[in-house]
Amino acid sequence: MAKFDVTKDLMNDYSEWQFVDVTWLKVGSWMRDVLDVAAQIEGHRQRSINRFSNDRARKAGDEIDLE
């Protein structure tokens, strides 16, 4: 069992959840599953940031007038 506090900053170009506090934690065999989920979330977060950055670069490139 665990209790995590998280926050999300909506003011950035992209927002992401941040862990801000762990107020209770009892380690057990379930921790492996939590770590697997955390790794999946981090992978998704990184792909999302990369996609966002690539989309912004493409949009900026589309707006360049080469003539």
Buried (B, 14 or more C-beta within 10 A) or exposed (E): EEEEEEEEEEEEEEEEEEEEEEEEEEEEEEEEEEEEEEEEEEEEEEEEEEEEEEEEEEEEEEEEEEE
